Each structure stands twice: as C-alpha cells, then as structure tokens.
Amino acid sequence: MATLPSSSALFIFFLFHVLHLTNCEPFIGVNYGQVADNLPPPEATAKLLQSTAIEKVRLFGADPAIIKALANTGVGIVIGAGNGDVPALASDPSFAKNWINSNVLPFYPASNIILITVGNEVLFSGDQNLMNQLLPAMQNLNNALNEASLGGKIKVSTVHAMTLLKQSDPPSSGIFDPNIADLMKGLLEFNNATGSPFPINPYPFFAYQSDPRPETLAFCLFQPNSGRVDSGTKIKYTNMFDAQLDAVRSALNAMGFSGVEIVVAETGWPYKGDANEVGPSMENAKAYVGNLVTHLRSKVGTPLMPGKSVDTYLFALYDEDLKPGPASERSFGLFKPDLSMTFDAGLSKASEAPSTSKSPVTPSPKPQKAAVWCVPKAGVSDAQLQANLDYACGQGIDCSSIQPGGACFEPNTLASHATYAMNLLYQTAGRNPWNCDFSQTATLSSNNPNDG
C-alpha cells in the first residue's frame, strides 16, 4: 500500500472540504416542537441556529414570536396549519385568505417562509372526513398565496407517515395502500402541478423496535453491516434510511409521479427511554444523527436518487417535556433548554458561540493535536473487515486506489484494503470519534498504519 497522506496534507484537505461545505448545506433542517414548558426564548433559539449547520426549521404551527425571531437570519422556515384548521380551510376560502394574512404576510420576506404544511399525518388519522377535506384545504391556501402574489415562492403540502406504504421491503416494491389510492392521486397531482414536495416521516428507530436484532441496529445506525439486497433491482442497501426513502420513491414512481420530490419532514433517534423500550440510548442517538449528517454531507444520495441529498429535518431541536407516551417521546432533543448540546452530532461550529454567530455555517471540528488514523482493532474477523470495506466504499469515498492497478492495491490483502478505506472515510467524513466506530471494530491510532 502506498503511504497515506501526511497529517499536514490531511488537514489541508479537510479544511478545504469544510470550507466547501460551509457554502451550501441547505439540506439539513430541524423540527422545532413546542409541547414543553421549559423552552428558551425564540431569540436565543435563533442565535443558536445561526451557530450550527442547520439552515431550515420546521414549526408545527405558526408561532409569530418564532417566525419574527428568525427574520433576517436566512433560515428557511416551514410553518404548519394544524389538523384542526383543515375543515375551515377546506370549506371557506376567506378563512384560508385570513390565515395567510395573519401568518405569512406580516413576516415575509424578512422571515424566509418556504413551505406551509397543512395538517400532520392526516391520512394516518383514520378520520375519513378530515382525509377528504385535506386536498381542498391545500388548494384554498395555495389560491390565497396566489392572490397575495406569493404563488410559487411559498409552497403548500402535507406531511405523511410511512404507514401510507402497504409494502416497503424490498424498496423497489414500495407501493401506497390501495385503500387511499384516490386520495393520494389527488394530493400528488397537486404536488406535481405546484412543484411542492412530498414530506414524509421515516424513522429507522421504529423499524429497529419491530426487529431488534444486532444486524438490524447496525443497518439502522449507518454502521458496517452485511447489507440487504433488493431482490427486484439487485441493489445492495447498507442503511435503513436509504431503503425507506427508496421505497417511497418507488411508490411515487409507480403512481406516475417521478417528478415529485421527497422531503424528510422528521427523522431522529431518542437518547433515552423507559426500561422496557428497545433502542433508545445516548450512544445510539449520537450514532444515528451523526452518521446521518455525514451521509447527507457526502451528497451520495440513495441508490434510486443518487448524487444529491434529500432535504432532511432532524427531530428535534429540543425535548418536549409535556408530550404524553413513553419516555422516548420526550427524549429526541439535540439541544437542552440551556442551549448546550445533548450530544455532539457534528452540527455546531467548534469555534463560535451562538451569541456571536452571524450566519449559518457548517461546523468545523476542533483540529486534532496530533495526526491520528482510523484502523481496525486487533483480532477483527475477515468477515467484519470485508463488511467495513464494503460499507466505507459505499459512502461515496474514492476507493479506486485499492482496485487492481491502483496506487494502494499492494499489498493485496483484505486487512490492508479495509484499513485504507476505513481511514479514508474517517478523514473525509469529519474526523469525529463516531466516524471511526465501525460497530466498535475500529480505533484511533497515533501510529501510521503504513510505517514499516
């Protein structure tokens, strides 16, 4: 194997990588729920967001204090009309006009409102009347935007649950529940005609809870695993997030709406839960969110949507301590009420405090005091090394150097090739400790693996 780049060269490469990313990371958003009695003031939250790589915020309502606090920050804002507003919006165009007059016009364009979501998981509610009223409500709001000369500038859509899919495994077989086919067709025709996205809530956390095997956990946390081959396309998936999104893509394509773009309205992992809950932990939450952010930054995309990252709103900005249900429901917050991080997912700038930040910029991890490399732990099996190699090369890094004829093909051993790929992924993904986890089969070393 050829000698790996020096620590100076790696730092220069990494610095260039970070500076490039700071110019454009519009695909990372966050959900800002308010079912809590201990949230910081909106102004403090606005400053916090400006200290992070988060460039979009989704509100479940249209709190004027928050919308106003986000003015002139450049942060894209998604506001929501609640399920309770749907009947009036559907039946009364003047109600829709007043809703826009109250919740949009006083703030736009200083507050960068980009999307209005009408209802949340309405088709999952089982309320047939509400389901039938959803499309007319969306149409009336869109008409009100047109009357205000904001048509096309602010989109209108609705957020869906993954339960809309009757089938999602394998991803290529993704199809919507035929019982709501007519409703879906109308909604998708609206999305297609107006250029609005299809927001959906994929949660690998819930997939793991229904199949709590170690290999499923690795698949859900973007950690090395044997992968799952789609029997229809023969595509090998290495993480649940991509598989879920491609199942939605397949379902949209099957209905003839390949041009409708997907937005991830919610996804996250709780850092704690009740004793009988499977999956919640600080380690798992940090792995999921950190690895998801790394995956999005790679811009690899999914097998069916390659070369770009789907806009993804992380759940959630803060814990919501008044939510009912199991403890996990109150434990998704990325930040605490005192604005400190619950865990470091690589979202915050390392060198700037929230109060001094002026614009959203991608975080730069603190420089290593000394050069370090990501290497396999002693005694790791060949099967695990192969899984690590496949995983790393599947994340968008350039593995051509360890292909036949490549500069680092020799020595032609599995251990050598796996070490090269694991270290390259670590160096380019952020040089954070979780970038060198590989299901706890890797470690950071100050010894260059090529010495000698």
Residue, then its C-alpha position, 0 to 999 in steps of 0.5 A: m500500500a502506498t503511504l497515506p497522506s501526511s497529517s499536514a496534507l490531511f488537514i489541508f484537505f479537510l479544511f478545504h472540504v469544510l470550507h466547501l461545505t460551509n457554502c451550501e448545506p441547505f439540506i439539513g433542517v430541524n423540527y422545532g416542537q413546542v409541547a414543553d414548558n421549559l423552552p428558551p426564548p425564540e431569540a436565543t433559539a435563533k442565535l443558536l441556529q445561526s451557530t450550527a449547520i442547520e439552515k431550515v426549521r420546521l414549526f408545527g404551527a405558526d408561532p409569530a414570536i418564532i417566525k419574527a425571531l428568525a427574520n433576517t437570519g436566512v433560515g428557511i422556515v416551514i410553518g404548519a396549519g394544524n389538523g384542526d384548521v383543515p375543515a375551515l380551510a377546506s370549506d371557506p376560502s376567506f378563512a384560508k385568505n385570513w390565515i395567510n394574512s395573519n401568518v405569512l404576510p406580516f413576516y415575509p420576506a424578512s422571515n424566509i417562509i418556504l413551505i406551509t404544511v397543512g395538517n400532520e399525518v392526516l391520512f394516518s388519522g383514520d378520520q375519513n372526513l378530515m382525509n377528504q377535506l385535506l386536498p381542498a384545504m391545500q388548494n384554498l391556501n395555495n389560491a390565497l398565496n396566489e392572490a397575495s402574489l406569493g404563488g410559487k415562492i411559498k409552497v403548500s403540502t402535507v406531511h405523511a407517515m410511512t404507514l401510507l406504504k402497504q409494502s416497503d421491503p424490498p424498496s423497489s416494491g414500495i407501493f401506497d395502500p390501495n385503500i387511499a389510492d384516490l386520495m393520494k392521486g389527488l394530493l400528488e397531482f397537486n404536488n406535481a402541478t405546484g412543484s411542492p414536495f412530498p414530506i414524509n416521516p421515516y424513522p429507522f428507530f421504529a423499524y429497529q423496535s419491530d426487529p431488534r436484532p444486532e444486524t438490524l441496529a447496525f443497518c439502522l445506525f449507518q454502521p458496517n453491516s452485511g447489507r440487504v439486497d433488493s431482490g427486484t433491482k439487485i441493489k445492495y442497501t447498507n442503511m435503513f434510511d436509504a431503503q425507506l426513502d427508496a421505497v417511497r420513491s418507488a411508490l411515487n414512481a409507480m403512481g406516475f409521479s417521478g417528478v415529485e420530490i421527497v422531503v424528510a419532514e422528521t427523522g431522529w433517534p431518542y437518547k433515552g427511554d423507559a426500561n422496557e423500550v428497545g433502542p433508545s440510548m445516548e450512544n445510539a442517538k449520537a450514532y444515528v444523527g451523526n452518521l446521518v449528517t455525514h451521509l447527507r454531507s457526502k451528497v451520495g444520495t440513495p441508490l434510486m436518487p443518487g448524487k444529491s441529498v434529500d432535504t432532511y429535518l432532524f427531530a428535534l431541536y429540543d425535548e418536549d417535556l409535556k408530550p404524553g407516551p413513553a419516555s422516548e417521546r420526550s427524549f429526541g432533543l439535540f439541544k437542552p433548554d440551556l442551549s448546550m448540546t445533548f450530544d455532539a452530532g457534528l452540527s455546531k461550529a467548534s469555534e463560535a458561540p451562538s451569541t456571536s454567530k452571524s450566519p449559518v455555517t457548517p461546523s468545523p471540528k476542533p483540529q486534532k493535536a496530533a495526526v491520528w488514523c482510523v484502523p481496525k482493532a486487533g483480532v477483527s474477523d475477515a468477515q467484519l473487515q470485508a463488511n467495513l470495506d464494503y460499507a466505507c466504499g459505499q459512502g461515496i469515498d474514492c476507493s479506486s486506489i485499492q482496485p487492481g492497478g491502483a496506487c494502494f492495491e499492494p499489498n493485496t490483502l483484505a486487512s490492508h484494503a479495509t484499513y485504507a478505506m476505513n481511514l479514508l472515510y474517517q478523514t473525509a467524513g469529519r474526523n469525529p470519534w463516531n466516524c471511526d466506530f465501525s460497530q466498535t471494530a475500529t480505533l484511533s491510532s497515533n501510529n501510521p498504519n503504513d510505517g514499516 
